[in-house]
Amino acid sequence: MRQGNDTPISEFLLLGLSEEPALQPLIFGLFLSMYLVTVLGNLLIILAVSSDSHLHTPMYFFLSNLSLVDICFTSTTVPKLLVNILTQRKIITYKGCITQIYFFILFGMLDNILLTIMAYDRFVAICHPLHYMVIMNPRLCGLLVLVSWIISGLNSLLQSIMVSQLSFCTDFEITHFFCEIKQVVQLACSDTFLNNMEMYFVTALLGAGPLTGILYSYSKIVSSICRIPSAQGKYKAFSTCASHLSVVSLFYGSVLGVYLSSAATQSSHSSAAASVMYTVVTPMLNPFIYSLRNKDIKRALKRFYGMAGTKGTIILR
């Protein structure tokens, strides 16, 4: 990737959420708090699922994978923002920018596909309960996660390679707190037609496709629940997918909100602030949604705390 004067590009300038110096300590404290809560919360979900044999089921296998991806997704952007505020330098190297684009797309797409797989899991559990363990066998579950990694990896690799082929002339300022691919492409002075077409194609295929799958799964779930005669049976069936439905609504609602806000306003800083919802807030809230609305997770967390307390007592003795 080279400038018009054939000089290699070495860095971009990340303008962040605000250029006001007085707001930087507030932004640092807020993002550090949210990042720590995200990592600790999702880590507790992973530890709870792995330590409790009662949670070694397809649903919680996918949940632990989602928690791992959420930790990685947030770690792609927030640490760099915190370092930039601490050092008072808003620089990201060219290689660092391309790497951040790769991992941001990778884990963002994984989030999307895993939510779709979890919707399918709930569809099988509610609509075909007698065949659930036969259909959602360990081999299929592992294969679904593996395929999601392959699809996400190939997509992010393709997009990052295409960005690396672009030429930039004079403008290297990104009005965001991370290397957002759309803004990076807009800075290019070379032809970006293929990049734009590829982004639109991916959005339609790997964005709208999983959402369609989720909507179809839940339409079948709702139809199946409505046929249950007893109110208690309906409540029990709905409670098994309430947490996932909340997470799906939060994820897609925040993404749609960012899209609408960026389309309605010309302010890039406003768009960057809105993107905090799905890049930071959603991964932070996911553990709370699953732990507060799921009795199995609550019990597993209590057992985990109990085991940790017992081990601590033994060590002290």
C-alpha positions, 0 to 999 in steps of 0.5 A: 500500500503506497501513497501517490508519491510512492512513499510507504504509509506507516500510520493512521491517526485515530481521532477517538470519541472526542478531541476534548482533553477534559473528557479523556480521563472520563472516557478512559475510566468508563472504557476501562470499567466496561472492559474489565466487567466484560472480560470478568463476566464472560470469563465467569460464564466460561468457568461456570460452564466448564466446571459444572457437568450439568452444563455440558450440553449443546446450548451451554457449549455454544454459550461458552464459545460466545463468551470467549468470542465476546472477550476477544471482540472487545479486546480488539479495540478497547485496549488500543483506545486505553493505551492511546489515551494514556500515552496521549498519542492517537497513532496506530501503525499501518500494520496495526490497523490492518490487523485490527480490521482483520480481528474486528471482522473475524470476531464480529462475524463469529458473534453473528454466526454463533447467535444464529447457531444458538437460535437453531439449537433452541429451535431443535430443543423446542420443536423437536425435543425428543430428537434433540440430543440425537440431532445436536450431537457433540460431533455436529456442535463441534462441526458448527463451531469449526465452520463458523470459524472458517467462514469468519476467518476467510471473510476477514482475511479477504476484506483485510487483504483488499484494504491492504491493496488500496492507495492513500494520498494525504488524509490519514485521519480516522474519526473513530476509536478503532480502524473501522473498515468503512472509514478506512476505505473512504480515505483511499484515493484509489478505486474502491469499487471492489471494496464497496461491492465486497462489503455490500455483498458480505452484509447481504449474505453473512449479515442478513442471512444469519438474521433471516435464519434467526427470525425463521427459527423463532417463528417456528419456536413461537408457533410451537409454543402456541400449540402447547396447551398448558400455560405452565408448559408455555412459560417453561418452553419460552424461558429456555430461549428468553436469554438468547432472544434478549441477547439477539435483540440487543446485538441486532438492535444496537447494530441497526441503531448504529446504521440508522444514526450514521445515515441520519447524521453527518457527524462521524464522532456521533457514529463512533459513539453509537458504535460503542453499543455493539462493540463494548456494551453488548459484550458487557451485558451478555453475561448479566443477561444469561446469569440473571435470567438463567437458573442453571447458570446461577446455580453453576456460579454459586457452585463455582464460588463455593469451590473457590472458597473451599480451595481458598480455605484449604490453602490458608490452612 
